[in-house]
Amino acid sequence: MPELPEVETIVRDLQELIPGTTIKNLQILRPNVIRGSDTIFKDNLIGKTFQSISRRGKNIIANMDSGLILVVNLGMTGRLGLQQDDCVFTHPAIYFTLNFGKILVYDDVRRFGKLDIYSEQEWLDRSAQLGPEPLSPEYKHTDLHEKLNSSGSPIRSWLLDQKNVVGVGNIYANESLHLSGIHPQRPANRITKTESQLLYKALRKILLSAIQNRGTTLRNYRDVSGKGGNNSSKLRIYGRHGENCLSCSDQVQRISFSNRSAFFCPSCQR
């Protein structure tokens, strides 16, 4: 599933290509990736110009010149890219024909992603329901600790809840917990102030490093040009069950809870 670094990579690519372009035509191959009527979706977008591209959590935000906002959530396997000779789309769902002759493609193998159109106020209301951005300068380690204190959920599950902090999925939750030395099943309210500061720093370091490496490709993720990310070789703990911990050489273990795998080192994480 694309997480914050993958979505941020796509957004940065699109920011170089899309603002100022106009949607001349729109072909919907898989209507189930659209929330609501496909006819209304087309009417709201054809002839409209992209003003800006940004990110909120795992969502791609496209502000249109009409004042409407196109929000793309990539789900498990969604991707956005420009159709070109060296970029293969195996499960195209929507074609956006742009005025400079290129076609922007929304492709989704499992079709769990969603495209939705909001008014400015509707999106403000929706965004307000989401947690803080972990890389925002306004987000402090004290904010993290205060919110952790109010929950007895396992910390890995707490990190995945987008109402607590946005953009973090299973990969980067596991990576951050290993770097900060916290067991993934530790209750959130049992994490000390010192540990929450370590977790805060680990989250930021892991996410920023993954962005620099253009995301993690384990299976489906591709950037706008169709290339995979470079971060998979940098993973410290995720997917390394049975291998040696990079910090202490103990064996990485895997457990499953809340229908998700968690990876940890029994020596480094408490």
Secondary structure by P-SEA (a helix, b strand, c coil): cccaaaaaaaaaaaaacccccccccccccccccccccaaaaaaaccccccccccccccbbbbbccccbbbbbcccccccccccccccccccccbbbbccccbbbbbccccccbbbbbbcaaaaaaaaaacccccccccccaaaaaaaaaaccccaaaaaacccccccccaaaaaaaaaaaccccccccccccaaaaaaaaaaaaaaaaaaaaacbbbccccccccbbbbcccccccccccccccccccccbbbbbbcccbbbbbbccccc
